[in-house]
């Protein structure tokens, strides 16, 4: 039960991992944030601190609350340190081989009763659970980007996921102040099954010269009342992540309507990945 979850382990301290860590620490839990070397971990902790300082400057946190949240955050470059965690959330790159390797290691490290959750946006939870000796305790906990701001957590059950695992993770997400939806374990789940084809079609519209970048985004913002245009959103998500999800939809569902636009492939090949590299469909200073 969520009342037993005092310490949350997080694998991966990138934008998603450090955001999830901040949300968990703000909800009163101790957080152990792991990445492959200490420099990366320290940078992530520094980014969380900057975010908390901004909240304090805006009057949304008191200085004492800020200090208390920071006191609940700890970083490590030793994966075995996560053996102390009551639940572990994986937030590594969207790559099946990488995630499967992490889950094998976590299955060895974590106590038998510990739930292993993945922040994957498209990879099968049944597949991840199958590489462990605890498939009934493997589940998807898909936070939206950025986790500190976005309200939704999409919970995905693998074929073997136990009811108790679902109940615990649903309660954990709600303890973090999130609203949850449940999705079945099919490519893209609910959100990306709908979102990524829209983004892909916007890229096709650019590729075919239907409109320019700003025309497409402005049209969708003002014409459909979206807070952000699809090309700007793709830059925020990361064009490499968009491509990975579309390829998984295309392969997993076998329908050409999910075929990634050639322009998206070229941008990823050129390492124009969006906001994180300073250039995507827009340029970022």
C-alpha positions in Angstrom: 0.0 0.0 0.0 1.1 3.6 -0.6 1.3 4.2 3.2 4.3 1.8 3.2 6.1 3.8 0.5 8.6 6.0 2.2 11.4 6.0 -0.3 11.1 6.2 -4.1 14.0 5.1 -6.2 14.3 6.7 -9.7 16.6 5.3 -12.5 17.5 8.1 -14.9 18.0 11.7 -13.9 17.1 13.4 -17.2 14.2 15.8 -17.6 11.6 13.1 -16.8 13.6 11.5 -13.9 14.4 14.7 -12.1 10.9 16.0 -12.6 9.4 12.8 -11.1 11.9 13.1 -8.3 10.9 16.6 -7.5 7.2 15.7 -7.5 7.8 12.7 -5.1 9.9 14.9 -2.8 7.3 17.6 -2.7 4.7 14.9 -1.8 6.8 14.1 1.3 8.7 11.0 0.2 12.4 10.4 0.3 13.9 10.2 -3.2 17.0 8.3 -4.3 17.9 9.5 -7.8 20.3 7.3 -9.8 22.2 7.9 -13.0 25.3 6.4 -14.6 27.8 8.9 -13.2 27.8 11.4 -10.3 28.3 14.4 -12.5 25.0 13.8 -14.2 23.3 13.1 -10.9 24.7 16.3 -9.4 23.5 18.3 -12.4 20.0 16.9 -12.0 19.9 17.7 -8.3 21.0 21.3 -9.2 18.2 21.6 -11.7 15.7 20.5 -9.1 17.1 23.0 -6.7 16.7 25.8 -9.3 13.1 24.8 -9.9 12.4 24.9 -6.1 14.0 28.3 -5.8 11.8 29.6 -8.5 8.7 28.3 -6.7 9.9 29.9 -3.5 10.5 33.2 -5.3 7.0 33.1 -6.6 5.6 32.5 -3.1 4.4 29.0 -3.8 6.9 27.5 -1.3 8.3 28.9 2.0 12.0 28.8 2.5 11.5 26.1 5.1 9.4 23.9 2.7 12.1 24.3 0.1 14.8 23.2 2.5 12.7 20.2 3.6 12.1 19.1 0.0 15.8 19.3 -0.8 16.6 17.4 2.4 14.5 14.5 1.0 16.5 14.2 -2.2 19.6 12.2 -2.5 21.6 11.2 -5.6 23.8 8.2 -6.4 25.8 6.6 -9.2 25.6 3.2 -7.6 22.6 1.2 -8.8 22.7 -1.1 -5.8 21.9 1.8 -3.5 18.3 1.5 -4.8 17.9 -1.6 -2.7 16.7 0.7 0.0 13.8 1.9 -2.1 10.1 0.9 -1.4 9.2 1.4 -5.1 11.5 2.0 -8.1 10.5 4.1 -11.2 12.6 3.7 -14.3 12.9 6.8 -16.4 15.7 5.8 -18.8 15.8 6.5 -22.6 13.0 5.1 -24.7 14.9 2.0 -25.8 13.7 -1.6 -25.3 17.2 -3.1 -24.8 18.3 -0.4 -22.3 15.0 -0.8 -20.3 15.1 -4.6 -20.3 18.7 -4.5 -19.0 17.7 -2.1 -16.2 14.8 -4.3 -15.2 16.9 -7.4 -15.0 19.3 -5.5 -12.7 16.5 -4.0 -10.6 14.9 -7.4 -10.2 18.2 -8.7 -8.7 18.7 -5.6 -6.5 15.3 -4.8 -5.1 13.5 -6.6 -2.3 11.0 -9.2 -3.5 8.0 -7.1 -2.5 9.2 -3.9 -4.3 7.2 -2.8 -7.4 9.2 -1.9 -10.5 7.5 0.8 -12.5 8.4 2.2 -15.9 7.9 5.7 -17.2 7.9 4.3 -20.7 5.7 6.1 -23.2 5.3 3.2 -25.6 7.2 0.0 -24.7 5.3 -3.1 -23.6 5.1 -3.6 -19.9 4.4 -7.3 -20.5 7.8 -7.4 -22.3 9.6 -5.6 -19.4 7.9 -7.8 -16.8 8.9 -11.0 -18.7 12.7 -10.3 -18.1 12.1 -10.3 -14.3 11.1 -12.9 -11.7 8.3 -10.5 -10.5 6.1 -9.8 -13.6 3.1 -9.3 -11.3 4.9 -6.3 -9.7 5.9 -4.6 -13.0 3.7 -1.7 -14.2 3.7 1.4 -16.3 3.6 4.8 -14.6 3.8 7.2 -17.5 4.2 10.8 -16.4 3.6 13.6 -18.9 6.3 16.1 -19.8 7.2 18.1 -17.7 6.1 16.0 -14.7 6.2 19.0 -12.2 3.5 20.8 -14.3 1.5 18.1 -16.0 -1.5 16.6 -14.1 -1.8 13.2 -15.8 -0.2 9.9 -15.0 -1.1 7.1 -17.4 -1.0 3.7 -15.6 -0.4 0.7 -17.8 -0.9 -2.9 -16.7 1.1 -5.8 -18.3 -0.6 -9.1 -18.8 0.7 -10.4 -15.5 0.4 -7.2 -13.4 -1.4 -7.9 -10.1 -4.4 -5.9 -8.9 -2.6 -5.0 -5.8 0.3 -3.5 -7.9 -2.2 -1.4 -9.8 -3.9 -0.2 -6.6 -0.6 0.7 -5.0 0.7 2.7 -8.0 -2.6 4.4 -8.6 -2.5 5.5 -4.9 1.1 6.6 -5.2 0.3 8.8 -8.3 -2.6 10.4 -6.4 -0.4 11.0 -3.4 1.8 12.9 -5.7 -1.2 15.1 -6.6 -1.8 13.5 -10.0 -4.9 12.4 -11.9 -4.6 8.9 -13.3 -6.1 7.0 -16.3 -5.6 3.3 -17.0 -4.4 2.0 -20.4 -4.1 -1.4 -21.8 -0.7 -2.7 -22.8 -0.8 -2.0 -26.6 1.7 0.2 -28.6 1.5 3.8 -27.6 -1.1 3.2 -24.8 -3.8 5.9 -24.8 -2.0 9.3 -25.0 0.7 8.6 -27.5 -1.6 6.5 -29.6 -3.5 9.7 -30.3 -0.9 12.4 -29.8 2.0 11.1 -32.0 0.0 10.6 -35.2 -1.1 14.2 -34.8 2.5 15.4 -34.4 3.5 13.2 -37.3 0.8 14.6 -39.6 2.0 18.2 -38.7 5.5 17.2 -39.7 4.1 15.7 -43.0 2.3 19.1 -43.6 5.6 20.9 -43.2 7.4 18.3 -45.4 4.9 18.6 -48.1 4.9 22.4 -48.0 1.3 22.8 -46.8 2.4 25.4 -44.3 5.4 26.8 -42.5 6.4 25.9 -38.9 4.7 28.9 -37.3 1.7 28.6 -39.6 1.1 25.0 -38.6 1.5 25.7 -34.9 -0.5 28.9 -34.9 -3.3 27.2 -36.8 -3.5 24.3 -34.3 -3.3 26.6 -31.3 -5.9 29.1 -32.4 -8.0 26.7 -34.5 -8.3 23.8 -32.0 -7.6 25.6 -28.8 -4.4 23.7 -28.0 -1.9 25.5 -25.6 1.1 24.5 -27.7 1.5 23.8 -31.4 2.4 20.2 -32.4 5.8 21.1 -33.8 6.8 23.0 -30.6 5.5 20.1 -28.6 7.6 17.7 -30.6 10.6 19.8 -29.8 9.8 19.7 -26.1 9.2 15.9 -26.1 12.4 15.3 -28.2 12.3 14.4 -31.9 14.3 11.2 -31.2 11.6 10.2 -28.7 8.8 11.0 -31.2 10.5 8.9 -33.8 11.0 6.0 -31.4 7.3 6.0 -30.4 6.1 6.3 -34.0 8.3 3.4 -35.0 6.9 1.3 -32.2 3.4 2.2 -33.2 4.1 1.4 -36.9 5.8 -1.9 -36.0 3.4 -2.9 -33.2 0.2 -2.1 -34.9 1.3 -2.8 -38.5 -0.6 0.1 -40.0 1.0 2.6 -42.4 -0.9 5.5 -40.9 1.8 5.5 -38.2 4.7 5.6 -40.7 7.2 8.3 -39.5 7.6 11.2 -41.8 11.0 11.2 -43.7 11.6 14.8 -42.5 11.4 13.6 -38.9 14.0 10.9 -39.7 16.3 13.5 -41.2 16.1 15.8 -38.3 17.0 13.0 -35.9 19.8 11.9 -38.1 21.2 15.5 -38.1 20.8 15.5 -34.3 18.3 18.3 -34.4 16.4 16.8 -31.5 14.5 19.8 -30.3 14.9 21.9 -27.1 17.4 19.6 -25.5 19.9 20.1 -28.3 19.1 23.7 -29.0 17.6 23.1 -32.4 14.6 21.2 -33.8 11.7 22.8 -35.7 12.6 25.9 -33.7 16.0 27.2 -32.5 16.6 27.6 -28.8 19.3 29.8 -27.2 
